[in-house]
Structures are given as C-alpha cells and as structure tokens.
Amino acid sequence: MMYRKFLGIFAPIATISILAGCAPKPQIEVYMEPIAGRKHAQIDEQTGSISVEQRGVQITLEPLDEVELFELTEDPRINPFLGIDRWGNVEPLYTVFGIRIENRSNSRVIVDPTAILVDLNGEQYATLPYDYFKELYENIRPRTVAFYDPGYRYRYPYPRSYYRSPYRRYYPPPYNYRLGYRYRYPYTPYRVYDYYPDPAAANHERLVARETVFDGGRLFSGAQREGLLVFDRLDIGTTDVKVILPKVQIINKKKKRSASDFVFDFRQVVNVKE
C-alpha cells in the first residue's frame, strides 16, 4: 500500500521533471533600432537605417541582423561574420553595420577606415580592419578538441577499437563480476577529436572579408562607397550606443580642408521568445 502511495506521488513529480527538462529553450532575438533626435539625422523606418548629411556628404548606417548577414554569401560555411553549430543554428559573431557614403558635393571627401562605437558606460570599440581577418584565417592550425561526455563509457563499456575488430566474437574482453571489463589503462569519459580546418574554406572567408569590410576611401564628386563596419559583438546587456565616423575630411576646389564628425545613435534591443 505504501508502495502504491509512493508511486502515486512520485509519478506526477517525475512527469513534471521530464516535461520541464524537455521544454524548449526560449529564443533570444537581438537587434538594433535607430534612435531619433540628433541633428541632420534622418531615419528610414523600413530598413532601420540612419542617414546623416553634412555639406553635401551623406553617410548612411544600417544595422545588419543574422538574416542579412546570412544573405552575404551563397554558402553560409564561408561567411566570416556568422557561426553555425552542428544543428545548423546561425549566430552572429560580430556587431555589423552596413555603411554607404555618397559625395553629392563638388569637393573631394576622405573617410578614415576606422569608426568608433561608444556605449552608455563609456566603453569604446574600434572597427575590426581586414588585417584582423587576414591574420585570423592565416593562423588557423589543426588542433585536438576533447569533449566531456559522462555517458560515453556506458554506451561503449570497452574501447572503440574492440567494436571495429573482426575477431571480437572470438576474443571477448576479460570480465570481472565486480569491476566489469578491465583494461590496463584508465578509461575516462572523454571523447577526443582531431580538428583539421579546411584551408579552402578559410581562404574563401578571408576573401569575403576582403571584399566587404570597409577600408575607408577617397571620393570625388558624385562618387559612392559601400562596405561593412565590423565591431566585436556587444554584450547582451548593452543598450544605447553611438557610432562615430571621426574627422571626415572635405576638400574644396581651393584645397581648403575641413573635418566633420558623423554620429549615429542606435539602441540594442533584446527580445525573448518563449
């Protein structure tokens, strides 16, 4: 009777525990939205971009989410800005903005390749140049990765080589009724893999970075320039930020130089979907 009562109490608890353990994890969506209010700034509600025009020079910044980054390449495996896990889930590795510069004036324009991102705490981030990605993909080396799997030794009670041996049915491993199958070396619940990166894929990723990362430029009248401003990925707790293109130089026909800062305000939004 007590046994039945115990089962009656235990069964609902076990069911709840199993359901809780199998419940889907909440999806976290992180994106940037523009903040209005700064002088000379115009917001495109459809794209979430901000355009700032000064003295005939218009610069537009548009934050890119994982979908837009995914569309940069036909094969996501050669996309340097995304990480893809073994289940095919895509995760941005950086905070990325698309930049477009239009010189509508009669002057020449010089834009520095480095932009600055500043958060509410005063932390500053500089854009990652192409040289960062070049060094990153040139220094990829084979490595050994060990994964801890506590259930591994129970699924395979003796070394994997035994399962591959054609003579296993003739030479069963020694068995001890207390210790089970025994070997002369310690048996650990680690799975070890040798990781060999694909040089061709790494080279493609480097080339994608070379073609897309903004590296500054000189623009004559009527010229346009596009690229990507790539920052280290912001902490999930970061909210309001401003992106600054410092000292954009405008040189008129008399070769007189003037410099202006272009500032853009964005807010990082974290949306949790149950």
N, C-alpha and C positions, 0 to 999 in steps of 0.2 A: 504493500500500500504506500509506504513511504517512497518506494522506488518510482511508483506512478506519479506521486505528487511532485517528486523531483523532476521527472521528465516533463510534467505539465508546466513547471516553472521554467525549466531550462530551455525548452523548445522555443518559446517566443523570444527569449533573450538571444538565443543563438541565431534565430531568423533575423532579428533586428540587427545584430552584429554583422551578419553576412551581407544584408542589404546595404548597411552603412559602408562596409568595406568595398562593395561593388558599385556604389553610387558614382556617377560620372563627376569628374572634377570640374569646377567652374572654369569657364573660358575667360581669359583676361585679354581685352582688346585695348591697345594703347595707340593713341593717335594725337596729332597736333591740330589745333584750330587757331585761326588768326584772331588777334586782339585789335579792335579799332581804337581810334583816339589820337594816334600820332600824326603830326603834321605831314602833309604830302603823301600820306599812305592811302591807297585805295584797295579795297578787299573784294575779291571775287568769291562770292558765296558758293558757287558751284564747284570750284576747284580747291577752295580753301587757301588760295594764294594771296600774297600781298605785293602790290606794285608801288614803288616809290620813284617819283620823277623829280630831278633837280637839274636845272639849267640844260634842259634838252636831253638828259641822260636818264633813261628809265631802266630800273632793275627790278625784276620780279623773282620772288622766292616762293616755292611751292613745296610743302612737306610731303614726303612720299611714304606711304604705308607699305606693308608686306606684299599687297596685291600689285601695286605699281612697281615695286622693286622686282617682283617675280616676272613681270612682263618685259623686263630689260633684256632678257636672254631667252632663246628658244628652249635651251636645256638648263633647268634650274641648278644642275650639278656644277655648272661652270660660272655661277653667279657669285661674285666675291662679297656681296653685301648680305647674303642670306645663309642661314644654317638650316640643314634638313636632317631630321633624325631618321632612325631606321624604319619608322612607321609612316614617313612621308610628311610629317608636320613641318611647316615652314616657320622660321623665326628670324626676324631681322637681327643682324649683328651690330648695326650702327644706327645712329640717328642721321637721316639723309634728307637734304633739301635739293630740289632742282632749282637751278639759277638760270635766268635769261637776261642778257644785257642788250639794250638797244640804244645806239647812238643816233639820236634824232637831231643833233645839233650840227653846226658847221665846224666844230672843234674836234681835236683828237682826244681820245679817252684812254687812260692807262689804269687797269684794275689789278690790284695785287692778288696773288693766288690764295692768300691766307685770309680767312674770315674768322671772327671770334664769336663764340656763344657764351653768354653770361646768364646764370640763373639767379633766383631771388637771394640766395645766400652769398652771392658774390663770386662763386666758383666760375672759373673761366676755362673754356675748351677751345682749342685751335683746330681748324680743319686738318684732316689727315691728307697729306700730299700723295701723289702717285709713288714717290720713292718709298713710302711706308709699305705699300702693297708689293712693290717690286722686291724689296728685301724680305717681306713675309713669305712670298712664294718661291723665292730663290733659295731660302734656307730650310725648306721642307726636307726632313730626313726620315728614314724608316725608324720606327720605334716599337717597343714592346708594351702592350697595354694589358694590365691584369684586372679582371672583374671579380669581385667577391660575390659568390653565389652559394649561400648556405645549403641549398637543396641539391647542389651538384653531386656531392658524394653519395647521396641517397638514390639518385636516379642511375648513377653508374657506380656500383659498390666496389668495383676494382678498375684499374687503369683502362683508358680507352683503347690502348693497344691490344688488350685481350679480346675486345669485340671485333677487331679487324683481323685477328689471326684465324687462318683456316683450320688450325689444329685445336681450337678451343674446346671442342667436344671430347677430344681425346686426353687433354691435359687440363682438367679443371683446376682452378687455383686452390691452394691449401685453405682449409676451413677449420676454424676453431669455434666450438659451440658458444663460447663466451665472447670472443673477440671478432667473430665473423671472418671474413677474408683478410689475411695478413700479408704484409709485404715488408721488405727490408728498409724501405724509406718512408718517411712520414707522408701521409696523404692529407692534403689541405683542400679546403673548399674553394679554391681559386681557379678560374679559367684564364689562361694566358693566351693572348693573341699577338701575332706579329703584324704590325700595321705597315703596309707599304703604300705610300701615296702614289697617285697616278701623275707622272710628270707632265703628260699631255694635258690633263685637266687643269693642273696648276698653271701651266703656261697659258691656257685659254682664260682662266680667271685673271691672270696678270694683264692680258691683252684687253679684257673687258674694262678693267680699272683704268688702263692707259687711255682708252677711248672715251671714257665717261667722266672721270674725276676732273673737276675744274682746275685749271692751272694758270688762271689769270690771262691777261692778253692786252693788246693794243688795238683799239677800234677806231677806224677812220669814220668820217661822216657817212651815215646810212648803214653801217656795219652792225651785225648782230653776233652774239656769242652765247653758247649754252654749255651746261655741264652739271656736275653734281658736287654739292658741298657735303662732305662726309665727316661726321663727328663721332667720337666714342659714344656708345649707346648711353643715353641718360638713365639715371636711376629712376625706378618706378615712382618714387616719391617726389620727383621734380615736377613743379607746376609751371609757373610763368618763366619764360626765357626771352631774351632778346638776342638777335643775330646782327652783328655789326660787320659791314664791309668798310674798313677804315681807309681814309685818305684816298678816295677815288680821284685821280688827277684829271683835270680838264685843261687842255692846252689850246688856246685860241690861235687865230691866224697870225697874231703878233708874237706868238710863242710865250705869251704870258700864262703862267701856271696858277691854278687854284685847286684846292683839295677839299673834298666834302666827304662826310661820313654818311653812309646809308644804313638806317637802323630799322629793324623789323621785329614786331612783337608777336609772340606765339604763346599758346598755353597747351601743356601736355595734359591730356585727358585719359584717365584710366576707367574703363567700363568693364564691370564684372558681370558676365552672363552665367546664370545658374543652369 
